[in-house]
Amino acid sequence: MLEMTREEFEELVAEALDRIPPELTRLMDNVAVFVEDEPPADDPELLGLYEGTPLTDRGEWYAGVLPDRITIYRNPTLRMCEDRESAVVETEVTVVHEIAHHFGIDDDRLHELGYG
């Protein structure tokens, strides 16, 4: 397992978010990104999770709701990475994957695009 502090990993997530094209980040609405150490016990290998209502599913009823939540899990990512470079790549793929869910892109399409 790659050793990396919580702060170092949070920086990787921030850097991955910074690499998202500005024209996409401007379209993101009512979403917050978090880092947690471990995923839910029933899915210990989970690298990231999107919880919320995708932009494509929002209608007139969508108002006054809590922000969607994207969570990136530190320890499963570090367990699968051998060095910092692989952690950078894996973190970026995970961040893009979860943001894509915010835009309404499902897992099947993300796997086709190489973000599975």
Secondary structure, 3 states (H helix, E strand, C coil): CCCCCHHHHHHHHHHHHHCCCHHHHCCCCCEEEEEECCCCCCCCCCCEEEECCCHHHCCCCCCCCCCEEEEEEHHHHHHHCCCHHHHHHHHHHHHHHHHHHHCCCCHHHHHHCCCC
